[in-house]
Amino acid sequence: MKAIPKSEIVSARYREKMEQRKSLLHSVRSEYVKAAADLETLKGEVIKTIRGESSFSKELLNSLIAEAEAKCRELQENLEAAQAAYDEGQAVMASLNTQYNDIISWAEMYDTASIEAKKMIVSCLIKRVEVYRDYKLHIDFNIDFTQFCEGLDIVTIAA
């Protein structure tokens, strides 16, 4: 584990997924800001209609405002979902960093530890070992080692 850089293990595939989430968040946010500005423009036109300075009818403005409000609500929900997905990704990244640091610290302790301490370290990493005929083994780890080494698949978490 020490031979492989932390950035390669923790964030190789994950960084790409986070960039996608970040770009989605920015695009949804810009769409929402634009829709909110359009709604405010329409509401300003209502005041002009009341004063008799606008060429738009009340009915047309009412329908345009209703559509703009619905679009703003939809974009607000999309923005909240994108923000939640991004925040979740940040939390997963922090968790991966913690797991990596734990494994490295255990590896360093393991190299210099006594036999009793090595047994304790192994018991922290391994939940269960099953031995079958012909010396076949099944080992349950406390952490998901394959996901940790290959990078976390965001699609699996988001689903």
C-alpha positions in Angstrom: 0.0 0.0 0.0 2.8 2.4 0.7 4.3 1.9 -2.7 1.1 3.2 -4.4 0.6 7.0 -4.0 -2.5 8.1 -2.0 -3.8 10.2 -4.9 -3.8 7.2 -7.2 -5.7 5.0 -4.7 -8.1 7.4 -3.2 -8.9 9.8 -6.0 -8.0 8.3 -9.4 -11.5 7.4 -10.5 -13.3 9.4 -7.9 -12.0 12.8 -8.9 -13.5 12.4 -12.4 -16.9 11.6 -10.8 -16.7 14.6 -8.5 -15.9 16.9 -11.4 -19.0 15.7 -13.2 -21.1 16.4 -10.1 -19.5 19.8 -9.7 -20.2 20.8 -13.3 -23.8 19.6 -13.0 -24.2 21.7 -9.8 -22.8 24.8 -11.5 -25.0 24.3 -14.6 -28.2 23.8 -12.6 -27.3 26.8 -10.4 -26.8 29.0 -13.4 -30.1 27.9 -14.9 -31.9 28.6 -11.7 -30.4 32.1 -11.4 -31.5 32.8 -15.0 -35.0 31.5 -14.4 -35.3 33.5 -11.2 -34.2 36.7 -13.0 -36.8 36.0 -15.7 -39.5 35.6 -13.1 -38.5 38.9 -11.5 -38.6 40.6 -14.9 -42.2 39.3 -15.4 -43.2 40.5 -12.0 -41.8 43.9 -12.8 -43.9 43.9 -16.0 -47.0 43.4 -13.8 -46.4 46.8 -12.2 -46.2 48.4 -15.6 -49.5 46.7 -16.6 -51.2 48.1 -13.5 -50.0 51.6 -14.4 -51.1 51.1 -18.0 -47.5 51.4 -19.4 -47.2 47.7 -20.6 -48.4 46.3 -23.9 -49.0 42.8 -22.3 -52.4 41.7 -21.1 -53.0 40.6 -17.5 -53.9 37.1 -18.6 -50.8 36.7 -20.7 -48.6 37.9 -17.8 -50.4 35.6 -15.3 -49.8 32.5 -17.5 -46.1 33.5 -18.1 -45.6 34.1 -14.3 -47.2 30.7 -13.5 -44.9 29.0 -16.0 -41.9 30.8 -14.7 -42.7 29.9 -11.1 -43.2 26.3 -12.0 -39.8 26.3 -13.8 -38.2 28.0 -10.8 -39.6 25.3 -8.4 -38.4 22.5 -10.6 -34.9 24.0 -11.0 -34.8 24.6 -7.2 -35.5 20.9 -6.6 -32.8 20.0 -9.2 -30.4 22.4 -7.5 -31.0 20.8 -4.1 -30.6 17.3 -5.5 -27.3 18.2 -7.2 -26.0 19.9 -4.1 -26.9 16.9 -2.0 -25.1 14.6 -4.4 -22.0 16.8 -4.4 -22.0 17.0 -0.6 -22.5 13.2 -0.4 -19.5 12.8 -2.7 -17.4 15.0 -0.5 -18.3 13.0 2.6 -17.4 9.7 0.7 -14.0 11.2 -0.3 -13.3 12.2 3.4 -14.2 8.6 4.4 -11.9 7.2 1.8 -9.1 9.4 3.0 -9.7 8.3 6.6 -9.6 4.6 5.5 -6.4 5.1 3.6 -4.8 6.8 6.6 -5.9 4.0 8.9 -4.5 1.3 6.6 -1.2 3.1 6.2 -0.9 3.6 10.0 -1.8 0.0 10.6 0.9 -1.1 8.0 3.5 1.1 9.8 2.5 -0.3 13.2 2.4 -3.8 11.9 6.0 -3.7 10.6 7.4 -2.8 14.0 4.9 -4.5 16.3 5.3 -7.6 18.4 3.4 -10.8 17.6 0.6 -10.0 20.0 0.1 -6.5 18.5 0.1 -8.0 15.0 -2.7 -10.3 16.1 -4.7 -7.2 17.3 -4.1 -5.3 14.1 -5.2 -8.3 12.0 -8.3 -8.7 14.2 -9.2 -5.0 13.4 -8.9 -5.6 9.7 -10.6 -9.0 9.5 -14.1 -9.7 10.6 -14.3 -13.4 9.9 -12.3 -16.2 8.3 -14.0 -19.4 7.0 -11.9 -22.4 6.0 -13.4 -25.0 3.7 -12.2 -28.3 2.3 -9.1 -28.3 0.2 -7.8 -25.3 2.1 -10.3 -22.9 0.4 -10.6 -19.6 2.4 -13.3 -17.0 2.6 -12.3 -13.8 4.5 -14.7 -11.0 5.5 -12.9 -7.7 6.0 -14.2 -4.9 8.1 -13.6 -2.5 5.2 -14.4 -3.1 1.5 -10.9 -3.6 0.2 -11.7 -4.0 -3.5 -13.7 -0.8 -3.6 -11.0 1.0 -1.6 -8.2 -0.2 -4.0 -10.1 0.3 -7.3 -11.8 3.6 -6.4 -15.3 4.1 -5.3 -18.0 3.9 -7.9 -20.3 6.9 -7.4 -23.1 5.4 -9.5 -23.4 2.6 -7.0 -23.7 5.0 -4.1 -26.1 7.4 -5.8 -28.5 4.6 -6.7 
